[in-house]
Amino acid sequence: MPEEENAKKFLSQIADRFIDSKKVKTSTILSKLVSIRYKDKGEIREYIMKMSNLVTRLRALKLELSNNILVHLVLISLPAQFSPFKISYNTQKEKWSLNVLISQCVQGEERLK
């Protein structure tokens, strides 16, 4: 940063850089969220919680994503062996909460094993 003799101008420059930093962080986290895929390694509960953590971090950066969007992102990111599970969700009238999704995915994972 260039040297400034005026404190207000200096603090303004720092604030401007912080705003840009928030944009970069938001973009990076959002990119991770939409590109993450479950690779059948580890527990599916941990995977879903990792996705939920990314959404929480985005909310802290003032980007609101609903839990309904998170549920859909999780379902989209699951591999082909979860297709019957996805079809089952899509044919039901009610929407699942994150806790119900985790419960259903854990049960589905156990059946696949």
ChimeraX attribute file (.defattr): number of C-alpha atoms within 10 A of each C-alpha:
attribute: neighborCount
match mode: 1-to-1
recipient: residues
	/A:1	7
	/A:2	6
	/A:3	6
	/A:4	11
	/A:5	8
	/A:6	8
	/A:7	9
	/A:8	10
	/A:9	11
	/A:10	15
	/A:11	12
	/A:12	11
	/A:13	14
	/A:14	12
	/A:15	12
	/A:16	11
	/A:17	13
	/A:18	12
	/A:19	11
	/A:20	11
	/A:21	12
	/A:22	14
	/A:23	12
	/A:24	12
	/A:25	15
	/A:26	20
	/A:27	13
	/A:28	12
	/A:29	15
	/A:30	16
	/A:31	11
	/A:32	13
	/A:33	21
	/A:34	13
	/A:35	10
	/A:36	16
	/A:37	17
	/A:38	16
	/A:39	11
	/A:40	12
	/A:41	7
	/A:42	9
	/A:43	13
	/A:44	21
	/A:45	16
	/A:46	11
	/A:47	19
	/A:48	22
	/A:49	13
	/A:50	14
	/A:51	20
	/A:52	18
	/A:53	13
	/A:54	18
	/A:55	22
	/A:56	15
	/A:57	17
	/A:58	21
	/A:59	14
	/A:60	11
	/A:61	13
	/A:62	11
	/A:63	13
	/A:64	12
	/A:65	12
	/A:66	10
	/A:67	15
	/A:68	13
	/A:69	11
	/A:70	19
	/A:71	21
	/A:72	16
	/A:73	18
	/A:74	23
	/A:75	22
	/A:76	17
	/A:77	16
	/A:78	19
	/A:79	12
	/A:80	10
	/A:81	12
	/A:82	17
	/A:83	13
	/A:84	11
	/A:85	16
	/A:86	16
	/A:87	11
	/A:88	10
	/A:89	17
	/A:90	13
	/A:91	8
	/A:92	9
	/A:93	7
	/A:94	8
	/A:95	14
	/A:96	16
	/A:97	13
	/A:98	17
	/A:99	12
	/A:100	12
	/A:101	19
	/A:102	20
	/A:103	14
	/A:104	16
	/A:105	22
	/A:106	15
	/A:107	12
	/A:108	16
	/A:109	17
	/A:110	11
	/A:111	8
	/A:112	9
	/A:113	5
